[in-house]
Amino acid sequence: MRGDTEHPDRLRLTLANYPRVTPAEFVAERPPACNTAVIVCHGMGQQVPFETLNDIAQALTQADRDAGNRPDAATVRLLPQGESYLPRAELTLKKNCSVHLYEVYWAPFTEGEVQTSDVLGFLLQAGGRGLLAARHGSFPRFLFDDWRDMKVGAASGMLLAIALLVVLSMVAHVMAFGLLAVQKLITFLGIAPSAMNAPATLLVDRLFLNWTWVAAAFGAVFIGIAASGIFFSVCRLCERCKFIFMRLGLATALLLLIVPLGYADAALLGWHQKVPPGYAQARDAWNAASGVFSALVGQPWWALMLLWVGLLWYLNCKIVQYVGDVAAYISAHKLSRFQQIREKIQRTALTVAKTVYGQREYDQVIVVGHSLGSVIAYDMLNALIRDDIVTNDQPPKWNASARTSAFITFGSPLDKIAFLFRQYLKQEGPGVREGLATAVQPLTADASLWPKKWINIHSDADIISGELNYYDLAKEGGPPPYVENHADPDANLPLLAHTQYWKNRELRTHLYNAI
């Protein structure tokens, strides 16, 4: 079906009839030249089925329009796959190039499985591991059958320390908030304040004062993020401006570090029942200097408490939703339920991949992964290549190395995972453990097994992504292949940059050119 004649720029997925085809019909179909399959692995926190297919289809259609063509509207088929089905979106690009889009949808496997305590432990472990490795300025990594000394950025240790302190600050803030809520509830129920001893009373007073200061600090951080986001959206930053704003954002985040210091101060004051000279004057000056701050403190305590409960609940849900997916997939070696989740995700990805690579009419296959999806896609490619190596069929059953024309990752944490979790801490012994671990990941064992291209898109405003430097020997001046790292200038909103790639020119251009 042709595109919408009333709205030619609108991509329409024709989902009406879901025509079912038998495997024989599927194999027998011979679309026009340049028959390409694209496998897309969505990222963390993306819970809507078919959303990834729609985003990729829109990106390719827009790129085809930019090239001066008039692409057809996408159609969708449901391919039988055991007792279930595999959705496939079909596009015709470049006038005669048939492109089939497949989605690895894994979001339901992690939904509701990860608790706040799991995420907290995961973040603390990551920070601790990172600090130990950053202390030496490098870490050993077994790559291409030899130990490689991987360099760590000079600022990595400082940034990890700040991140770790921010996490601890949030924990301290939540605990202090709980103490305040209990104290206010006791007072509300009519229990006399005298029932509390003097140190506890002074502690609660100091905690409440620090809690309001922390609220102001959080507000300053959010205002700083919003202001920098507005500036980024209207200004195409040069390198100098980018440097200034990145440092400004870091300085804004440092405001959160007053949280543990403030609570430590409150605890010491409550314990010793002494106020240092000038403390009361400094506190009064602070309160008087900010009319907004004083107005907030003057509101009924229950209104502030309810507002803060809502905000903390929202932040907790978002953190668990996004970071929890990473924790479940990466920490599978620690908890059996996470191991089961990881196996389900990998089994789902491998099933989709085998269905696609099993169709010999595809001239090429492009694998795309966003965020945690890039890690899943990486493991999926390794599994296919490993299967080809172990079975030793001639010709190879999947021939994944030769038929994968491009591996495109964006918003990828692969380097951070290699640094924080998949590093081997002891460079000693015969290397049996390291050799077996590398055999499970053929892409780190033999460069000849790589796809024809590995393209990685990242942004300085995205704290999750970054360049991929721990999967090739470019930094050591070694031989190719190399990961092609490309910065996306349009992914420029702090924190939100992680999801901006989908609509930007950088992704659709590289994906379109890979076809």
C-alpha positions in Angstrom: 0.0 0.0 0.0 1.3 3.4 -0.9 1.9 6.1 1.7 -0.9 8.3 3.0 -1.9 10.6 0.2 -3.3 13.3 2.5 -0.2 13.2 4.8 2.7 12.0 2.6 5.3 12.5 5.4 3.5 10.2 7.8 4.7 6.7 8.1 1.8 4.2 8.4 2.2 0.7 9.6 -0.6 -1.4 8.0 -1.4 -3.7 10.9 -5.0 -4.5 9.9 -5.1 -8.1 8.5 -1.8 -9.6 9.8 -1.5 -12.0 6.8 0.0 -15.2 8.0 2.5 -17.1 5.8 3.8 -20.6 6.0 7.5 -21.2 6.3 7.5 -22.6 2.7 6.0 -19.4 1.4 8.4 -17.4 3.5 11.4 -19.1 1.9 9.9 -19.0 -1.6 9.3 -15.2 -1.5 11.9 -13.4 -3.7 11.6 -9.6 -3.2 13.5 -7.2 -5.5 17.3 -6.8 -5.4 19.2 -5.7 -2.3 17.2 -8.0 0.1 18.2 -6.9 3.6 17.2 -7.9 7.1 17.5 -5.6 10.1 17.4 -7.0 13.6 16.7 -4.4 16.3 17.3 -4.9 20.1 15.6 -2.2 22.1 17.1 -0.6 25.2 16.3 -0.5 28.9 13.0 0.9 30.1 11.3 0.5 26.7 8.2 -1.5 27.5 5.9 -0.9 24.5 5.7 -3.8 21.9 6.5 -2.8 18.2 7.7 0.7 19.3 11.2 -0.2 18.2 10.1 -1.5 14.9 8.1 1.7 14.3 11.1 4.0 15.3 13.5 2.2 13.0 10.9 2.1 10.1 10.4 5.9 10.6 14.1 6.5 10.5 14.7 4.6 7.3 11.7 6.1 5.6 12.8 9.6 6.5 16.4 8.8 5.2 14.9 7.5 2.0 12.9 10.7 1.6 16.0 12.8 2.3 17.6 10.9 -0.6 14.9 12.1 -2.9 12.8 8.9 -3.1 9.1 8.2 -2.3 9.1 5.1 -0.1 6.0 2.9 0.2 4.2 2.7 3.6 5.5 -0.2 5.7 3.5 -3.4 6.0 3.6 -5.9 8.8 3.4 -9.7 8.7 3.3 -12.2 11.5 5.5 -15.2 10.9 4.6 -18.4 12.7 7.3 -19.3 15.2 6.4 -22.4 17.2 3.3 -21.7 19.3 3.9 -17.9 18.9 4.7 -15.5 16.1 7.4 -13.2 15.0 6.4 -9.7 13.8 8.1 -8.4 10.7 7.8 -4.9 9.2 8.6 -4.7 5.5 9.9 -1.6 3.6 10.9 -0.9 0.0 13.7 1.6 0.0 16.0 3.1 -2.8 13.2 2.2 -5.2 13.9 -1.5 -5.4 15.6 -2.5 -2.1 13.5 -4.8 0.1 14.2 -4.3 3.8 12.7 -6.5 6.5 12.7 -5.3 10.1 12.7 -7.7 13.0 12.5 -6.9 16.7 14.0 -8.6 19.8 11.4 -7.7 22.4 12.7 -8.7 25.9 11.1 -6.0 28.2 8.5 -8.3 29.8 11.2 -10.6 31.3 12.6 -7.9 33.6 9.3 -6.1 34.5 8.7 -6.3 38.2 11.6 -8.6 38.8 14.1 -6.1 40.2 13.9 -4.4 43.6 15.4 -1.1 44.8 17.9 -3.0 46.9 19.1 -4.9 43.8 19.7 -1.6 42.0 21.5 -0.1 45.0 23.8 -3.0 45.4 24.5 -3.0 41.7 25.4 0.7 41.6 27.6 0.4 44.7 29.4 -2.6 43.3 30.0 -0.9 40.0 31.4 2.2 41.7 33.7 0.2 44.0 35.0 -1.9 41.1 35.6 1.2 39.0 37.5 3.0 41.7 39.8 0.1 42.2 40.6 -0.1 38.5 40.8 3.7 37.9 43.3 3.9 40.8 46.0 2.3 38.6 45.1 4.2 35.4 44.6 1.0 33.4 43.3 -2.5 33.7 44.2 -5.8 32.1 41.9 -7.3 29.5 42.3 -10.5 27.6 41.7 -9.5 24.0 42.7 -11.3 20.7 44.5 -14.1 22.6 46.8 -11.9 24.6 46.7 -9.6 27.7 46.1 -6.0 26.8 46.7 -3.0 29.0 43.6 -0.9 28.6 44.0 2.7 29.6 41.4 4.4 31.8 40.7 8.1 31.4 42.4 10.5 33.9 39.0 11.8 35.1 37.3 8.4 35.4 38.3 7.9 39.0 37.0 11.3 40.0 33.7 10.9 38.1 33.2 7.5 39.6 33.8 8.8 43.1 31.3 11.6 42.5 28.7 9.1 41.2 29.3 6.8 44.2 28.9 9.7 46.6 25.7 10.8 44.9 24.2 7.3 45.3 25.2 7.2 49.0 23.8 10.8 49.3 20.5 9.6 48.1 20.5 6.7 50.5 21.3 9.0 53.4 18.6 11.4 52.3 15.9 8.7 52.2 16.9 7.4 55.6 16.8 10.9 57.1 13.5 11.5 55.5 12.1 8.4 57.1 13.3 9.5 60.5 11.7 12.9 60.0 8.4 11.3 58.9 8.4 9.2 62.0 9.1 12.1 64.3 6.4 14.2 62.6 3.9 11.3 62.9 4.7 10.9 66.6 4.1 14.6 67.2 0.9 14.5 65.1 -0.4 11.6 67.2 -0.1 13.7 70.4 3.0 12.1 71.9 4.8 14.9 73.9 8.1 16.0 72.4 9.6 15.5 75.9 9.3 11.8 75.3 12.3 12.2 73.1 15.6 12.8 74.8 17.6 15.9 74.1 20.1 14.4 71.6 17.3 13.0 69.6 15.4 16.2 69.6 18.4 18.2 68.4 19.2 15.5 65.8 15.7 15.8 64.4 15.9 19.6 64.3 19.2 19.4 62.4 17.9 16.7 60.1 14.9 18.8 59.1 17.2 21.8 58.5 19.5 19.8 56.3 16.6 18.1 54.5 15.3 21.5 53.4 18.8 22.4 52.2 19.0 19.2 50.2 15.6 19.9 48.6 17.1 23.2 47.5 20.1 21.4 46.1 18.0 19.0 44.2 16.0 21.9 42.8 19.2 23.6 41.7 20.3 20.5 39.9 17.0 20.1 38.0 17.1 23.8 37.1 20.7 23.5 35.9 19.7 20.5 33.7 16.7 22.3 32.3 18.7 25.4 31.6 21.6 23.6 29.9 19.0 21.5 27.9 17.4 24.7 26.6 20.8 26.1 25.6 21.8 22.8 23.9 18.6 22.7 21.9 19.0 26.2 20.4 22.8 26.3 20.0 25.0 24.0 18.0 27.9 23.9 20.4 31.5 24.3 19.4 34.0 22.2 21.3 34.8 25.2 23.7 31.2 25.7 24.6 30.7 22.0 25.0 33.6 21.8 27.4 32.3 24.8 29.5 28.8 23.3 29.7 29.9 19.8 30.6 32.0 21.2 33.5 29.1 23.4 34.5 26.8 20.4 34.6 29.4 18.5 36.7 29.6 21.5 39.1 25.8 21.5 39.4 25.8 17.8 40.2 28.4 18.4 43.0 25.6 20.2 44.9 24.2 16.8 45.8 27.4 16.0 47.7 26.3 18.3 50.6 23.8 15.6 51.5 26.2 13.2 53.4 28.1 16.1 54.8 25.0 17.8 56.0 23.6 14.6 57.6 27.0 13.8 59.2 26.9 17.3 60.6 23.4 16.8 61.9 24.3 13.5 63.6 27.4 15.0 65.3 25.4 18.0 66.5 22.6 15.8 67.9 25.1 13.5 69.6 27.2 16.2 71.3 24.3 18.6 71.8 26.7 21.5 70.9 26.4 24.1 68.2 29.7 25.3 66.8 30.3 29.1 67.0 28.6 30.9 64.1 26.5 27.9 63.1 23.2 29.4 64.1 24.1 32.8 62.5 25.1 31.0 59.3 21.8 29.0 59.3 19.8 32.2 59.8 21.7 34.0 57.1 21.1 31.1 54.6 17.3 31.1 55.4 17.1 34.9 55.1 19.0 35.0 51.8 16.4 32.9 50.0 12.8 34.0 50.0 11.7 31.0 48.0 13.5 28.7 50.4 12.0 30.4 53.4 8.6 30.2 51.9 9.0 26.4 51.3 10.1 25.9 54.9 7.1 27.9 56.1 4.6 25.6 54.5 2.8 22.9 56.5 5.1 20.0 57.1 2.7 17.4 55.8 2.5 19.2 52.4 6.2 19.2 52.0 6.4 15.6 53.1 3.7 14.5 50.6 5.4 16.4 47.8 8.8 14.8 48.6 7.2 11.3 48.9 5.8 11.7 45.5 9.1 12.8 44.0 11.1 10.1 45.7 8.6 7.4 44.6 8.8 8.7 41.0 12.6 8.8 41.0 12.7 5.3 42.5 10.4 3.9 39.8 12.4 5.5 37.0 15.7 4.3 38.4 14.5 0.7 39.0 12.8 0.7 35.5 16.0 1.7 33.7 19.0 0.7 35.8 17.1 -2.4 37.0 17.2 -3.9 33.5 21.0 -3.5 33.4 21.3 -4.9 36.9 19.2 -8.0 36.0 21.2 -8.7 32.9 24.7 -8.0 34.1 24.4 -9.4 37.6 23.1 -12.8 36.5 26.1 -14.6 38.1 25.0 -13.5 41.6 21.2 -14.3 41.8 19.6 -17.3 40.3 16.4 -15.4 39.3 18.6 -13.0 37.4 20.3 -15.9 35.7 16.9 -17.1 34.5 16.0 -13.7 33.2 19.3 -13.4 31.3 18.8 -16.8 29.8 15.3 -16.0 28.7 16.5 -12.8 27.1 19.3 -14.5 25.3 17.1 -17.3 24.2 14.6 -14.9 22.7 17.3 -12.9 20.9 18.9 -16.1 19.6 15.6 -17.5 18.3 14.9 -14.3 16.4 18.5 -14.3 15.0 18.3 -17.9 13.9 15.0 -17.3 12.2 16.5 -14.4 10.3 19.9 -15.9 9.4 18.2 -19.1 8.5 16.6 -17.4 5.5 19.2 -17.6 2.8 17.5 -15.1 0.5 18.9 -12.2 2.6 21.9 -10.7 1.0 22.9 -9.0 4.2 21.8 -8.7 7.8 22.2 -5.6 9.9 22.2 -5.8 13.7 21.1 -2.7 15.6 21.2 -2.3 19.4 20.3 0.6 21.6 21.5 1.0 25.2 21.3 -2.4 27.0 20.0 -3.8 23.7 23.5 -3.3 22.3 24.8 -5.7 25.0 22.1 -8.2 24.1 22.8 -7.8 20.4 26.6 -8.3 21.1 25.9 -11.5 23.0 23.5 -12.7 20.2 26.2 -12.2 17.5 28.7 -14.0 19.6 26.3 -17.0 20.1 25.7 -17.3 16.3 29.4 -17.1 15.5 30.2 -19.5 18.3 27.6 -22.0 16.9 29.3 -21.7 13.5 32.7 -22.4 15.0 31.6 -25.4 17.2 29.5 -27.1 14.5 32.2 -26.5 11.8 29.6 -27.0 9.1 30.6 -26.3 5.5 29.2 -24.0 4.5 28.6 -22.5 7.9 25.1 -22.9 9.1 24.5 -19.2 9.9 27.6 -17.7 8.4 27.0 -14.8 10.8 30.4 -13.1 10.3 30.3 -12.9 6.5 26.5 -12.0 6.3 26.4 -9.4 9.0 27.2 -6.3 6.9 27.0 -3.9 9.9 26.7 -3.9 13.7 25.3 -0.6 14.8 25.2 0.3 18.5 24.0 3.6 19.9 23.7 4.8 23.5 25.8 1.7 24.3 27.3 0.9 27.7 29.5 -1.9 26.4 32.8 -0.1 27.3 31.6 0.6 30.8 30.5 -3.0 31.3 33.9 -4.2 30.1 35.6 -1.9 32.5 33.3 -2.3 35.5 32.2 -6.0 35.3 33.9 -8.0 32.6 37.5 -7.1 33.5 39.7 -9.9 34.7 41.4 -8.6 37.9 44.3 -11.0 38.1 46.8 -11.3 35.2 48.3 -14.6 36.3 48.2 -18.3 35.8 48.0 -20.2 32.4 45.1 -18.1 31.3 42.6 -21.0 31.1 39.7 -19.0 32.6 40.4 -16.0 30.4 40.8 -18.2 27.3 37.5 -19.9 27.9 35.7 -16.6 28.6 37.1 -15.3 25.3 36.0 -18.4 23.5 32.5 -17.6 24.6 32.9 -14.2 23.0 34.5 -14.9 19.6 34.4 -11.2 18.7 37.1 -10.6 21.3 39.1 -13.6 20.2 39.5 -13.2 16.4 39.2 -10.0 14.5 38.5 -11.9 11.3 35.1 -12.9 12.8 33.9 -9.3 13.1 31.0 -8.0 11.0 32.1 -5.9 8.0 31.4 -2.7 10.0 30.9 -1.9 13.7 29.5 1.6 14.1 29.0 3.1 17.5 27.0 6.3 18.0 27.4 8.2 21.3 27.0 11.6 22.9 28.8 13.6 25.6 25.4 14.5 27.1 24.6 10.8 27.6 26.1 9.5 30.8 25.4 5.9 29.8 27.0 5.8 26.4 30.5 6.6 25.2 33.2 5.6 22.7 34.0 1.9 22.5 37.7 1.6 23.0 38.0 -1.8 24.7 37.0 -4.1 21.8 39.7 -3.3 19.3 43.4 -2.3 19.2 43.0 1.2 17.8 44.4 2.8 21.0 47.5 0.6 20.8 48.0 1.3 17.1 47.2 -2.3 16.3 45.7 -3.6 13.0 42.1 -3.1 12.0 39.2 -3.7 12.2 38.2 -0.8 14.4 35.0 0.3 15.9 33.8 3.5 14.1 32.9 5.9 16.9 30.6 8.8 15.9 29.3 11.5 18.1 25.7 12.5 17.6 25.5 16.4 17.9 21.7 16.3 18.1 21.6 14.1 21.2 22.4 17.1 23.4 19.9 17.2 26.3 21.5 16.1 29.5 20.0 12.8 30.8 17.5 12.8 28.0 20.2 12.4 25.3 20.1 8.6 25.9 16.8 8.3 24.1 17.3 11.1 21.5 19.2 9.0 19.0 16.1 7.4 17.5 14.9 10.6 15.9 18.3 12.0 14.9 20.0 12.2 11.5 23.2 10.4 12.7 21.4 7.0 13.3 19.2 7.0 10.2 22.1 8.1 8.0 24.5 5.3 9.1 21.6 2.7 9.0 20.5 3.8 5.6 24.0 3.8 4.2 24.6 0.3 5.5 21.8 -1.1 3.4 
